[in-house]
Amino acid sequence: MALSSRAGSGQESQESVRVRLFGELVRFAAGRGYEFEWPLATGQTVADILAAIGIPEAEVWMVAINGTKVPGTTQPRAGDQLMVFSPVGGG
């Protein structure tokens, strides 16, 4: 059996999305920093991922996949970048 060209490259074989948290949401990263890989299960939605990370829906202002705003029912694909924004206040 031939090895993949990725073997030994340090890349995970499990499918994942890249999560990037903005603003106050970084507190839900559990020490992973504001940007990290998150495992992706078949049929998983944006809302499912946020719940699994522990981000309450009320804390989220907007979610984008690869720069395009999406609803929580969207199913991301492996390799997508999931950008999660908190509400901002001002005065």
PyMOL Python script that loads the backbone (N, CA, C, O; Angstrom):
from pymol import cmd

cmd.read_pdbstr("""\
ATOM      1  N   MET A   1       0.846  -1.181   0.000  1.00  0.00           N
ATOM      2  CA  MET A   1       0.000   0.000   0.000  1.00  0.00           C
ATOM      3  C   MET A   1       0.886   1.237   0.000  1.00  0.00           C
ATOM      4  O   MET A   1       1.784   1.359   0.833  1.00  0.00           O
ATOM      5  N   ALA A   2       0.643   2.141  -0.915  1.00  0.00           N
ATOM      6  CA  ALA A   2       1.447   3.357  -1.019  1.00  0.00           C
ATOM      7  C   ALA A   2       1.017   4.366   0.035  1.00  0.00           C
ATOM      8  O   ALA A   2      -0.163   4.470   0.372  1.00  0.00           O
ATOM      9  N   LEU A   3       1.977   5.097   0.543  1.00  0.00           N
ATOM     10  CA  LEU A   3       1.675   6.142   1.510  1.00  0.00           C
ATOM     11  C   LEU A   3       1.295   7.420   0.789  1.00  0.00           C
ATOM     12  O   LEU A   3       1.795   7.717  -0.296  1.00  0.00           O
ATOM     13  N   SER A   4       0.421   8.152   1.403  1.00  0.00           N
ATOM     14  CA  SER A   4       0.013   9.446   0.865  1.00  0.00           C
ATOM     15  C   SER A   4       1.187  10.409   0.916  1.00  0.00           C
ATOM     16  O   SER A   4       2.086  10.256   1.743  1.00  0.00           O
ATOM     17  N   SER A   5       1.181  11.396   0.040  1.00  0.00           N
ATOM     18  CA  SER A   5       2.234  12.405   0.058  1.00  0.00           C
ATOM     19  C   SER A   5       2.162  13.245   1.316  1.00  0.00           C
ATOM     20  O   SER A   5       3.117  13.947   1.650  1.00  0.00           O
ATOM     21  N   ARG A   6       1.029  13.182   2.027  1.00  0.00           N
ATOM     22  CA  ARG A   6       0.881  13.931   3.264  1.00  0.00           C
ATOM     23  C   ARG A   6       1.461  13.186   4.462  1.00  0.00           C
ATOM     24  O   ARG A   6       1.647  13.775   5.527  1.00  0.00           O
ATOM     25  N   ALA A   7       1.745  11.910   4.300  1.00  0.00           N
ATOM     26  CA  ALA A   7       2.248  11.123   5.422  1.00  0.00           C
ATOM     27  C   ALA A   7       3.503  11.767   5.992  1.00  0.00           C
ATOM     28  O   ALA A   7       4.427  12.121   5.260  1.00  0.00           O
ATOM     29  N   GLY A   8       3.515  11.909   7.292  1.00  0.00           N
ATOM     30  CA  GLY A   8       4.670  12.485   7.954  1.00  0.00           C
ATOM     31  C   GLY A   8       4.770  13.987   7.827  1.00  0.00           C
ATOM     32  O   GLY A   8       5.751  14.579   8.277  1.00  0.00           O
ATOM     33  N   SER A   9       3.775  14.619   7.224  1.00  0.00           N
ATOM     34  CA  SER A   9       3.849  16.065   7.041  1.00  0.00           C
ATOM     35  C   SER A   9       3.347  16.830   8.249  1.00  0.00           C
ATOM     36  O   SER A   9       3.448  18.056   8.300  1.00  0.00           O
ATOM     37  N   GLY A  10       2.792  16.089   9.250  1.00  0.00           N
ATOM     38  CA  GLY A  10       2.276  16.759  10.422  1.00  0.00           C
ATOM     39  C   GLY A  10       0.826  17.170  10.263  1.00  0.00           C
ATOM     40  O   GLY A  10       0.228  17.694  11.203  1.00  0.00           O
ATOM     41  N   GLN A  11       0.243  16.941   9.083  1.00  0.00           N
ATOM     42  CA  GLN A  11      -1.156  17.284   8.869  1.00  0.00           C
ATOM     43  C   GLN A  11      -2.022  16.140   9.360  1.00  0.00           C
ATOM     44  O   GLN A  11      -1.683  14.970   9.182  1.00  0.00           O
ATOM     45  N   GLU A  12      -3.158  16.488   9.987  1.00  0.00           N
ATOM     46  CA  GLU A  12      -4.053  15.470  10.489  1.00  0.00           C
ATOM     47  C   GLU A  12      -4.830  14.847   9.343  1.00  0.00           C
ATOM     48  O   GLU A  12      -5.171  15.517   8.369  1.00  0.00           O
ATOM     49  N   SER A  13      -5.111  13.535   9.474  1.00  0.00           N
ATOM     50  CA  SER A  13      -5.863  12.855   8.439  1.00  0.00           C
ATOM     51  C   SER A  13      -7.360  13.059   8.611  1.00  0.00           C
ATOM     52  O   SER A  13      -8.120  12.887   7.658  1.00  0.00           O
ATOM     53  N   GLN A  14      -7.794  13.423   9.816  1.00  0.00           N
ATOM     54  CA  GLN A  14      -9.208  13.652  10.080  1.00  0.00           C
ATOM     55  C   GLN A  14      -9.649  14.949   9.412  1.00  0.00           C
ATOM     56  O   GLN A  14      -8.907  15.931   9.381  1.00  0.00           O
ATOM     57  N   GLU A  15     -10.885  14.937   8.870  1.00  0.00           N
ATOM     58  CA  GLU A  15     -11.390  16.152   8.252  1.00  0.00           C
ATOM     59  C   GLU A  15     -11.686  17.185   9.330  1.00  0.00           C
ATOM     60  O   GLU A  15     -12.167  16.851  10.413  1.00  0.00           O
ATOM     61  N   SER A  16     -11.393  18.438   9.020  1.00  0.00           N
ATOM     62  CA  SER A  16     -11.597  19.500   9.995  1.00  0.00           C
ATOM     63  C   SER A  16     -11.878  20.819   9.289  1.00  0.00           C
ATOM     64  O   SER A  16     -11.698  20.966   8.080  1.00  0.00           O
ATOM     65  N   VAL A  17     -12.326  21.767  10.097  1.00  0.00           N
ATOM     66  CA  VAL A  17     -12.491  23.148   9.648  1.00  0.00           C
ATOM     67  C   VAL A  17     -11.550  23.997  10.482  1.00  0.00           C
ATOM     68  O   VAL A  17     -11.135  23.601  11.571  1.00  0.00           O
ATOM     69  N   ARG A  18     -11.223  25.156   9.966  1.00  0.00           N
ATOM     70  CA  ARG A  18     -10.390  26.106  10.699  1.00  0.00           C
ATOM     71  C   ARG A  18     -11.334  27.113  11.335  1.00  0.00           C
ATOM     72  O   ARG A  18     -12.047  27.824  10.628  1.00  0.00           O
ATOM     73  N   VAL A  19     -11.347  27.183  12.656  1.00  0.00           N
ATOM     74  CA  VAL A  19     -12.221  28.104  13.380  1.00  0.00           C
ATOM     75  C   VAL A  19     -11.408  29.327  13.766  1.00  0.00           C
ATOM     76  O   VAL A  19     -10.294  29.212  14.277  1.00  0.00           O
ATOM     77  N   ARG A  20     -11.975  30.493  13.518  1.00  0.00           N
ATOM     78  CA  ARG A  20     -11.335  31.754  13.906  1.00  0.00           C
ATOM     79  C   ARG A  20     -12.341  32.561  14.698  1.00  0.00           C
ATOM     80  O   ARG A  20     -13.404  32.916  14.189  1.00  0.00           O
ATOM     81  N   LEU A  21     -12.005  32.853  15.952  1.00  0.00           N
ATOM     82  CA  LEU A  21     -12.898  33.586  16.844  1.00  0.00           C
ATOM     83  C   LEU A  21     -12.474  35.044  16.926  1.00  0.00           C
ATOM     84  O   LEU A  21     -11.287  35.352  17.025  1.00  0.00           O
ATOM     85  N   PHE A  22     -13.446  35.926  16.884  1.00  0.00           N
ATOM     86  CA  PHE A  22     -13.181  37.363  16.944  1.00  0.00           C
ATOM     87  C   PHE A  22     -13.768  37.955  18.218  1.00  0.00           C
ATOM     88  O   PHE A  22     -14.746  37.446  18.765  1.00  0.00           O
ATOM     89  N   GLY A  23     -13.156  39.035  18.675  1.00  0.00           N
ATOM     90  CA  GLY A  23     -13.657  39.771  19.830  1.00  0.00           C
ATOM     91  C   GLY A  23     -13.628  38.940  21.103  1.00  0.00           C
ATOM     92  O   GLY A  23     -12.694  38.177  21.348  1.00  0.00           O
ATOM     93  N   GLU A  24     -14.664  39.104  21.901  1.00  0.00           N
ATOM     94  CA  GLU A  24     -14.755  38.445  23.195  1.00  0.00           C
ATOM     95  C   GLU A  24     -14.903  36.925  23.092  1.00  0.00           C
ATOM     96  O   GLU A  24     -14.756  36.230  24.097  1.00  0.00           O
ATOM     97  N   LEU A  25     -15.188  36.401  21.912  1.00  0.00           N
ATOM     98  CA  LEU A  25     -15.402  34.963  21.757  1.00  0.00           C
ATOM     99  C   LEU A  25     -14.148  34.135  21.997  1.00  0.00           C
ATOM    100  O   LEU A  25     -14.243  32.928  22.219  1.00  0.00           O
ATOM    101  N   VAL A  26     -12.988  34.754  21.959  1.00  0.00           N
ATOM    102  CA  VAL A  26     -11.741  34.026  22.166  1.00  0.00           C
ATOM    103  C   VAL A  26     -11.728  33.351  23.542  1.00  0.00           C
ATOM    104  O   VAL A  26     -10.985  32.392  23.750  1.00  0.00           O
ATOM    105  N   ARG A  27     -12.530  33.837  24.468  1.00  0.00           N
ATOM    106  CA  ARG A  27     -12.560  33.215  25.798  1.00  0.00           C
ATOM    107  C   ARG A  27     -13.110  31.785  25.758  1.00  0.00           C
ATOM    108  O   ARG A  27     -12.915  31.029  26.711  1.00  0.00           O
ATOM    109  N   PHE A  28     -13.788  31.405  24.684  1.00  0.00           N
ATOM    110  CA  PHE A  28     -14.305  30.048  24.538  1.00  0.00           C
ATOM    111  C   PHE A  28     -13.306  29.100  23.866  1.00  0.00           C
ATOM    112  O   PHE A  28     -13.611  27.925  23.660  1.00  0.00           O
ATOM    113  N   ALA A  29     -12.143  29.593  23.531  1.00  0.00           N
ATOM    114  CA  ALA A  29     -11.146  28.792  22.807  1.00  0.00           C
ATOM    115  C   ALA A  29     -10.428  27.781  23.696  1.00  0.00           C
ATOM    116  O   ALA A  29      -9.713  26.921  23.183  1.00  0.00           O
ATOM    117  N   ALA A  30     -10.597  27.861  24.991  1.00  0.00           N
ATOM    118  CA  ALA A  30      -9.983  26.915  25.934  1.00  0.00           C
ATOM    119  C   ALA A  30      -8.475  26.790  25.729  1.00  0.00           C
ATOM    120  O   ALA A  30      -7.929  25.686  25.711  1.00  0.00           O
ATOM    121  N   GLY A  31      -7.813  27.929  25.577  1.00  0.00           N
ATOM    122  CA  GLY A  31      -6.362  27.928  25.460  1.00  0.00           C
ATOM    123  C   GLY A  31      -5.815  27.607  24.085  1.00  0.00           C
ATOM    124  O   GLY A  31      -4.600  27.518  23.914  1.00  0.00           O
ATOM    125  N   ARG A  32      -6.690  27.429  23.091  1.00  0.00           N
ATOM    126  CA  ARG A  32      -6.228  27.095  21.739  1.00  0.00           C
ATOM    127  C   ARG A  32      -5.833  28.333  20.936  1.00  0.00           C
ATOM    128  O   ARG A  32      -5.309  28.204  19.830  1.00  0.00           O
ATOM    129  N   GLY A  33      -6.074  29.526  21.473  1.00  0.00           N
ATOM    130  CA  GLY A  33      -5.809  30.742  20.719  1.00  0.00           C
ATOM    131  C   GLY A  33      -7.046  31.151  19.945  1.00  0.00           C
ATOM    132  O   GLY A  33      -8.081  30.489  20.033  1.00  0.00           O
ATOM    133  N   TYR A  34      -6.955  32.214  19.200  1.00  0.00           N
ATOM    134  CA  TYR A  34      -8.117  32.719  18.469  1.00  0.00           C
ATOM    135  C   TYR A  34      -8.388  31.955  17.179  1.00  0.00           C
ATOM    136  O   TYR A  34      -9.447  32.118  16.573  1.00  0.00           O
ATOM    137  N   GLU A  35      -7.438  31.122  16.752  1.00  0.00           N
ATOM    138  CA  GLU A  35      -7.607  30.347  15.516  1.00  0.00           C
ATOM    139  C   GLU A  35      -7.113  28.927  15.745  1.00  0.00           C
ATOM    140  O   GLU A  35      -5.999  28.724  16.228  1.00  0.00           O
ATOM    141  N   PHE A  36      -7.949  27.927  15.394  1.00  0.00           N
ATOM    142  CA  PHE A  36      -7.592  26.541  15.652  1.00  0.00           C
ATOM    143  C   PHE A  36      -8.381  25.605  14.733  1.00  0.00           C
ATOM    144  O   PHE A  36      -9.398  25.992  14.157  1.00  0.00           O
ATOM    145  N   GLU A  37      -7.896  24.371  14.609  1.00  0.00           N
ATOM    146  CA  GLU A  37      -8.578  23.340  13.831  1.00  0.00           C
ATOM    147  C   GLU A  37      -9.652  22.704  14.704  1.00  0.00           C
ATOM    148  O   GLU A  37      -9.457  22.520  15.905  1.00  0.00           O
ATOM    149  N   TRP A  38     -10.792  22.366  14.089  1.00  0.00           N
ATOM    150  CA  TRP A  38     -11.870  21.693  14.794  1.00  0.00           C
ATOM    151  C   TRP A  38     -12.324  20.505  13.953  1.00  0.00           C
ATOM    152  O   TRP A  38     -12.572  20.667  12.758  1.00  0.00           O
ATOM    153  N   PRO A  39     -12.440  19.306  14.547  1.00  0.00           N
ATOM    154  CA  PRO A  39     -12.857  18.126  13.780  1.00  0.00           C
ATOM    155  C   PRO A  39     -14.263  18.308  13.216  1.00  0.00           C
ATOM    156  O   PRO A  39     -15.139  18.880  13.865  1.00  0.00           O
ATOM    157  N   LEU A  40     -14.457  17.822  12.021  1.00  0.00           N
ATOM    158  CA  LEU A  40     -15.737  17.979  11.318  1.00  0.00           C
ATOM    159  C   LEU A  40     -16.383  16.619  11.130  1.00  0.00           C
ATOM    160  O   LEU A  40     -15.798  15.719  10.527  1.00  0.00           O
ATOM    161  N   ALA A  41     -17.599  16.475  11.654  1.00  0.00           N
ATOM    162  CA  ALA A  41     -18.364  15.243  11.492  1.00  0.00           C
ATOM    163  C   ALA A  41     -19.335  15.401  10.324  1.00  0.00           C
ATOM    164  O   ALA A  41     -19.776  16.509  10.023  1.00  0.00           O
ATOM    165  N   THR A  42     -19.660  14.302   9.679  1.00  0.00           N
ATOM    166  CA  THR A  42     -20.600  14.321   8.566  1.00  0.00           C
ATOM    167  C   THR A  42     -21.944  14.890   9.027  1.00  0.00           C
ATOM    168  O   THR A  42     -22.481  14.473  10.054  1.00  0.00           O
ATOM    169  N   GLY A  43     -22.479  15.839   8.265  1.00  0.00           N
ATOM    170  CA  GLY A  43     -23.781  16.430   8.556  1.00  0.00           C
ATOM    171  C   GLY A  43     -23.768  17.502   9.627  1.00  0.00           C
ATOM    172  O   GLY A  43     -24.815  18.064   9.951  1.00  0.00           O
ATOM    173  N   GLN A  44     -22.616  17.792  10.176  1.00  0.00           N
ATOM    174  CA  GLN A  44     -22.516  18.789  11.243  1.00  0.00           C
ATOM    175  C   GLN A  44     -22.740  20.193  10.686  1.00  0.00           C
ATOM    176  O   GLN A  44     -22.202  20.549   9.637  1.00  0.00           O
ATOM    177  N   THR A  45     -23.538  20.983  11.399  1.00  0.00           N
ATOM    178  CA  THR A  45     -23.818  22.353  10.987  1.00  0.00           C
ATOM    179  C   THR A  45     -22.932  23.327  11.759  1.00  0.00           C
ATOM    180  O   THR A  45     -22.251  22.958  12.716  1.00  0.00           O
ATOM    181  N   VAL A  46     -22.964  24.578  11.312  1.00  0.00           N
ATOM    182  CA  VAL A  46     -22.248  25.635  12.017  1.00  0.00           C
ATOM    183  C   VAL A  46     -22.729  25.699  13.470  1.00  0.00           C
ATOM    184  O   VAL A  46     -21.914  25.800  14.387  1.00  0.00           O
ATOM    185  N   ALA A  47     -24.045  25.642  13.681  1.00  0.00           N
ATOM    186  CA  ALA A  47     -24.603  25.700  15.039  1.00  0.00           C
ATOM    187  C   ALA A  47     -24.107  24.530  15.883  1.00  0.00           C
ATOM    188  O   ALA A  47     -23.827  24.702  17.070  1.00  0.00           O
ATOM    189  N   ASP A  48     -23.994  23.345  15.288  1.00  0.00           N
ATOM    190  CA  ASP A  48     -23.485  22.175  16.006  1.00  0.00           C
ATOM    191  C   ASP A  48     -22.044  22.401  16.457  1.00  0.00           C
ATOM    192  O   ASP A  48     -21.683  22.071  17.587  1.00  0.00           O
ATOM    193  N   ILE A  49     -21.238  22.956  15.584  1.00  0.00           N
ATOM    194  CA  ILE A  49     -19.826  23.202  15.902  1.00  0.00           C
ATOM    195  C   ILE A  49     -19.711  24.221  17.025  1.00  0.00           C
ATOM    196  O   ILE A  49     -18.949  24.023  17.972  1.00  0.00           O
ATOM    197  N   LEU A  50     -20.462  25.302  16.923  1.00  0.00           N
ATOM    198  CA  LEU A  50     -20.401  26.324  17.966  1.00  0.00           C
ATOM    199  C   LEU A  50     -20.841  25.768  19.312  1.00  0.00           C
ATOM    200  O   LEU A  50     -20.243  26.084  20.341  1.00  0.00           O
ATOM    201  N   ALA A  51     -21.884  24.939  19.311  1.00  0.00           N
ATOM    202  CA  ALA A  51     -22.352  24.312  20.554  1.00  0.00           C
ATOM    203  C   ALA A  51     -21.279  23.389  21.125  1.00  0.00           C
ATOM    204  O   ALA A  51     -21.058  23.366  22.336  1.00  0.00           O
ATOM    205  N   ALA A  52     -20.613  22.629  20.257  1.00  0.00           N
ATOM    206  CA  ALA A  52     -19.568  21.716  20.706  1.00  0.00           C
ATOM    207  C   ALA A  52     -18.380  22.470  21.306  1.00  0.00           C
ATOM    208  O   ALA A  52     -17.757  22.000  22.257  1.00  0.00           O
ATOM    209  N   ILE A  53     -18.072  23.632  20.750  1.00  0.00           N
ATOM    210  CA  ILE A  53     -16.990  24.459  21.286  1.00  0.00           C
ATOM    211  C   ILE A  53     -17.419  25.068  22.625  1.00  0.00           C
ATOM    212  O   ILE A  53     -16.582  25.352  23.482  1.00  0.00           O
ATOM    213  N   GLY A  54     -18.739  25.266  22.796  1.00  0.00           N
ATOM    214  CA  GLY A  54     -19.259  25.846  24.030  1.00  0.00           C
ATOM    215  C   GLY A  54     -19.626  27.307  23.903  1.00  0.00           C
ATOM    216  O   GLY A  54     -19.733  28.009  24.909  1.00  0.00           O
ATOM    217  N   ILE A  55     -19.820  27.778  22.678  1.00  0.00           N
ATOM    218  CA  ILE A  55     -20.177  29.173  22.449  1.00  0.00           C
ATOM    219  C   ILE A  55     -21.698  29.306  22.440  1.00  0.00           C
ATOM    220  O   ILE A  55     -22.359  28.746  21.566  1.00  0.00           O
ATOM    221  N   PRO A  56     -22.263  30.042  23.402  1.00  0.00           N
ATOM    222  CA  PRO A  56     -23.716  30.233  23.422  1.00  0.00           C
ATOM    223  C   PRO A  56     -24.182  31.029  22.199  1.00  0.00           C
ATOM    224  O   PRO A  56     -23.508  31.964  21.766  1.00  0.00           O
ATOM    225  N   GLU A  57     -25.320  30.659  21.657  1.00  0.00           N
ATOM    226  CA  GLU A  57     -25.874  31.330  20.478  1.00  0.00           C
ATOM    227  C   GLU A  57     -26.021  32.829  20.698  1.00  0.00           C
ATOM    228  O   GLU A  57     -25.808  33.619  19.778  1.00  0.00           O
ATOM    229  N   ALA A  58     -26.385  33.221  21.913  1.00  0.00           N
ATOM    230  CA  ALA A  58     -26.585  34.642  22.231  1.00  0.00           C
ATOM    231  C   ALA A  58     -25.294  35.448  22.161  1.00  0.00           C
ATOM    232  O   ALA A  58     -25.336  36.675  22.084  1.00  0.00           O
ATOM    233  N   GLU A  59     -24.155  34.773  22.187  1.00  0.00           N
ATOM    234  CA  GLU A  59     -22.855  35.454  22.138  1.00  0.00           C
ATOM    235  C   GLU A  59     -22.376  35.708  20.709  1.00  0.00           C
ATOM    236  O   GLU A  59     -21.379  36.399  20.503  1.00  0.00           O
ATOM    237  N   VAL A  60     -23.079  35.156  19.727  1.00  0.00           N
ATOM    238  CA  VAL A  60     -22.638  35.223  18.330  1.00  0.00           C
ATOM    239  C   VAL A  60     -23.445  36.263  17.568  1.00  0.00           C
ATOM    240  O   VAL A  60     -24.676  36.235  17.567  1.00  0.00           O
ATOM    241  N   TRP A  61     -22.733  37.186  16.916  1.00  0.00           N
ATOM    242  CA  TRP A  61     -23.390  38.191  16.087  1.00  0.00           C
ATOM    243  C   TRP A  61     -23.507  37.710  14.643  1.00  0.00           C
ATOM    244  O   TRP A  61     -24.549  37.858  14.005  1.00  0.00           O
ATOM    245  N   MET A  62     -22.404  37.126  14.140  1.00  0.00           N
ATOM    246  CA  MET A  62     -22.379  36.700  12.745  1.00  0.00           C
ATOM    247  C   MET A  62     -21.366  35.573  12.566  1.00  0.00           C
ATOM    248  O   MET A  62     -20.347  35.513  13.253  1.00  0.00           O
ATOM    249  N   VAL A  63     -21.675  34.677  11.620  1.00  0.00           N
ATOM    250  CA  VAL A  63     -20.760  33.601  11.255  1.00  0.00           C
ATOM    251  C   VAL A  63     -20.542  33.666   9.744  1.00  0.00           C
ATOM    252  O   VAL A  63     -21.480  33.891   8.979  1.00  0.00           O
ATOM    253  N   ALA A  64     -19.301  33.467   9.330  1.00  0.00           N
ATOM    254  CA  ALA A  64     -18.972  33.440   7.903  1.00  0.00           C
ATOM    255  C   ALA A  64     -18.132  32.203   7.616  1.00  0.00           C
ATOM    256  O   ALA A  64     -17.318  31.781   8.437  1.00  0.00           O
ATOM    257  N   ILE A  65     -18.344  31.637   6.443  1.00  0.00           N
ATOM    258  CA  ILE A  65     -17.493  30.548   5.968  1.00  0.00           C
ATOM    259  C   ILE A  65     -16.747  31.071   4.747  1.00  0.00           C
ATOM    260  O   ILE A  65     -17.350  31.489   3.758  1.00  0.00           O
ATOM    261  N   ASN A  66     -15.435  31.039   4.842  1.00  0.00           N
ATOM    262  CA  ASN A  66     -14.571  31.524   3.759  1.00  0.00           C
ATOM    263  C   ASN A  66     -14.946  32.943   3.328  1.00  0.00           C
ATOM    264  O   ASN A  66     -14.892  33.282   2.146  1.00  0.00           O
ATOM    265  N   GLY A  67     -15.328  33.766   4.309  1.00  0.00           N
ATOM    266  CA  GLY A  67     -15.619  35.168   4.052  1.00  0.00           C
ATOM    267  C   GLY A  67     -17.052  35.483   3.654  1.00  0.00           C
ATOM    268  O   GLY A  67     -17.370  36.648   3.418  1.00  0.00           O
ATOM    269  N   THR A  68     -17.927  34.487   3.572  1.00  0.00           N
ATOM    270  CA  THR A  68     -19.320  34.708   3.192  1.00  0.00           C
ATOM    271  C   THR A  68     -20.234  34.424   4.376  1.00  0.00           C
ATOM    272  O   THR A  68     -20.175  33.344   4.965  1.00  0.00           O
ATOM    273  N   LYS A  69     -21.075  35.388   4.723  1.00  0.00           N
ATOM    274  CA  LYS A  69     -21.999  35.233   5.841  1.00  0.00           C
ATOM    275  C   LYS A  69     -22.936  34.051   5.590  1.00  0.00           C
ATOM    276  O   LYS A  69     -23.474  33.898   4.494  1.00  0.00           O
ATOM    277  N   VAL A  70     -23.127  33.202   6.635  1.00  0.00           N
ATOM    278  CA  VAL A  70     -23.970  32.018   6.514  1.00  0.00           C
ATOM    279  C   VAL A  70     -24.848  31.869   7.755  1.00  0.00           C
ATOM    280  O   VAL A  70     -24.504  32.365   8.827  1.00  0.00           O
ATOM    281  N   PRO A  71     -25.990  31.180   7.606  1.00  0.00           N
ATOM    282  CA  PRO A  71     -26.819  30.879   8.784  1.00  0.00           C
ATOM    283  C   PRO A  71     -26.256  29.674   9.545  1.00  0.00           C
ATOM    284  O   PRO A  71     -25.414  28.942   9.025  1.00  0.00           O
ATOM    285  N   GLY A  72     -26.720  29.480  10.759  1.00  0.00           N
ATOM    286  CA  GLY A  72     -26.251  28.384  11.595  1.00  0.00           C
ATOM    287  C   GLY A  72     -26.564  27.007  11.056  1.00  0.00           C
ATOM    288  O   GLY A  72     -25.959  26.025  11.486  1.00  0.00           O
ATOM    289  N   THR A  73     -27.495  26.915  10.126  1.00  0.00           N
ATOM    290  CA  THR A  73     -27.882  25.624   9.554  1.00  0.00           C
ATOM    291  C   THR A  73     -26.943  25.158   8.440  1.00  0.00           C
ATOM    292  O   THR A  73     -27.084  24.043   7.937  1.00  0.00           O
ATOM    293  N   THR A  74     -26.000  25.993   8.057  1.00  0.00           N
ATOM    294  CA  THR A  74     -25.059  25.660   6.986  1.00  0.00           C
ATOM    295  C   THR A  74     -24.121  24.539   7.426  1.00  0.00           C
ATOM    296  O   THR A  74     -23.652  24.519   8.564  1.00  0.00           O
ATOM    297  N   GLN A  75     -23.855  23.614   6.517  1.00  0.00           N
ATOM    298  CA  GLN A  75     -22.912  22.533   6.776  1.00  0.00           C
ATOM    299  C   GLN A  75     -21.578  22.869   6.105  1.00  0.00           C
ATOM    300  O   GLN A  75     -21.473  22.834   4.879  1.00  0.00           O
ATOM    301  N   PRO A  76     -20.568  23.192   6.901  1.00  0.00           N
ATOM    302  CA  PRO A  76     -19.261  23.487   6.297  1.00  0.00           C
ATOM    303  C   PRO A  76     -18.623  22.227   5.734  1.00  0.00           C
ATOM    304  O   PRO A  76     -18.994  21.108   6.088  1.00  0.00           O
ATOM    305  N   ARG A  77     -17.656  22.435   4.848  1.00  0.00           N
ATOM    306  CA  ARG A  77     -16.903  21.332   4.255  1.00  0.00           C
ATOM    307  C   ARG A  77     -15.499  21.307   4.848  1.00  0.00           C
ATOM    308  O   ARG A  77     -15.008  22.314   5.356  1.00  0.00           O
ATOM    309  N   ALA A  78     -14.876  20.165   4.777  1.00  0.00           N
ATOM    310  CA  ALA A  78     -13.505  20.037   5.267  1.00  0.00           C
ATOM    311  C   ALA A  78     -12.627  21.084   4.599  1.00  0.00           C
ATOM    312  O   ALA A  78     -12.693  21.285   3.386  1.00  0.00           O
ATOM    313  N   GLY A  79     -11.810  21.742   5.396  1.00  0.00           N
ATOM    314  CA  GLY A  79     -10.905  22.756   4.880  1.00  0.00           C
ATOM    315  C   GLY A  79     -11.467  24.163   4.906  1.00  0.00           C
ATOM    316  O   GLY A  79     -10.730  25.125   4.691  1.00  0.00           O
ATOM    317  N   ASP A  80     -12.766  24.303   5.169  1.00  0.00           N
ATOM    318  CA  ASP A  80     -13.370  25.639   5.241  1.00  0.00           C
ATOM    319  C   ASP A  80     -12.835  26.404   6.443  1.00  0.00           C
ATOM    320  O   ASP A  80     -12.402  25.815   7.434  1.00  0.00           O
ATOM    321  N   GLN A  81     -12.876  27.737   6.335  1.00  0.00           N
ATOM    322  CA  GLN A  81     -12.558  28.590   7.477  1.00  0.00           C
ATOM    323  C   GLN A  81     -13.866  29.137   8.022  1.00  0.00           C
ATOM    324  O   GLN A  81     -14.613  29.811   7.313  1.00  0.00           O
ATOM    325  N   LEU A  82     -14.133  28.842   9.285  1.00  0.00           N
ATOM    326  CA  LEU A  82     -15.337  29.276   9.978  1.00  0.00           C
ATOM    327  C   LEU A  82     -14.970  30.470  10.843  1.00  0.00           C
ATOM    328  O   LEU A  82     -14.233  30.330  11.820  1.00  0.00           O
ATOM    329  N   MET A  83     -15.481  31.643  10.488  1.00  0.00           N
ATOM    330  CA  MET A  83     -15.176  32.872  11.201  1.00  0.00           C
ATOM    331  C   MET A  83     -16.385  33.249  12.053  1.00  0.00           C
ATOM    332  O   MET A  83     -17.497  33.380  11.543  1.00  0.00           O
ATOM    333  N   VAL A  84     -16.156  33.425  13.370  1.00  0.00           N
ATOM    334  CA  VAL A  84     -17.243  33.664  14.302  1.00  0.00           C
ATOM    335  C   VAL A  84     -17.021  35.016  14.973  1.00  0.00           C
ATOM    336  O   VAL A  84     -15.991  35.253  15.605  1.00  0.00           O
ATOM    337  N   PHE A  85     -18.012  35.898  14.821  1.00  0.00           N
ATOM    338  CA  PHE A  85     -17.892  37.271  15.322  1.00  0.00           C
ATOM    339  C   PHE A  85     -18.836  37.517  16.489  1.00  0.00           C
ATOM    340  O   PHE A  85     -19.983  37.069  16.489  1.00  0.00           O
ATOM    341  N   SER A  86     -18.330  38.238  17.481  1.00  0.00           N
ATOM    342  CA  SER A  86     -19.152  38.638  18.620  1.00  0.00           C
ATOM    343  C   SER A  86     -19.741  40.015  18.328  1.00  0.00           C
ATOM    344  O   SER A  86     -19.222  40.751  17.489  1.00  0.00           O
ATOM    345  N   PRO A  87     -20.836  40.366  19.027  1.00  0.00           N
ATOM    346  CA  PRO A  87     -21.361  41.722  18.864  1.00  0.00           C
ATOM    347  C   PRO A  87     -20.328  42.728  19.389  1.00  0.00           C
ATOM    348  O   PRO A  87     -19.574  42.424  20.314  1.00  0.00           O
ATOM    349  N   VAL A  88     -20.300  43.893  18.811  1.00  0.00           N
ATOM    350  CA  VAL A  88     -19.401  44.937  19.297  1.00  0.00           C
ATOM    351  C   VAL A  88     -20.225  46.075  19.847  1.00  0.00           C
ATOM    352  O   VAL A  88     -21.309  46.382  19.351  1.00  0.00           O
ATOM    353  N   GLY A  89     -19.699  46.685  20.867  1.00  0.00           N
ATOM    354  CA  GLY A  89     -20.393  47.820  21.464  1.00  0.00           C
ATOM    355  C   GLY A  89     -19.598  49.082  21.203  1.00  0.00           C
ATOM    356  O   GLY A  89     -18.405  49.034  20.904  1.00  0.00           O
ATOM    357  N   GLY A  90     -20.243  50.151  21.314  1.00  0.00           N
ATOM    358  CA  GLY A  90     -19.577  51.426  21.106  1.00  0.00           C
ATOM    359  C   GLY A  90     -20.379  52.534  21.751  1.00  0.00           C
ATOM    360  O   GLY A  90     -21.501  52.338  22.216  1.00  0.00           O
ATOM    361  N   GLY A  91     -19.790  53.660  21.763  1.00  0.00           N
ATOM    362  CA  GLY A  91     -20.515  54.724  22.436  1.00  0.00           C
ATOM    363  C   GLY A  91     -20.305  56.033  21.853  1.00  0.00           C
ATOM    364  O   GLY A  91     -20.864  57.020  22.332  1.00  0.00           O
TER     365      GLY A  91
END
""", "prot")
cmd.dss("prot")
cmd.show_as("cartoon", "prot")
cmd.util.cbc("prot")
cmd.orient("prot")
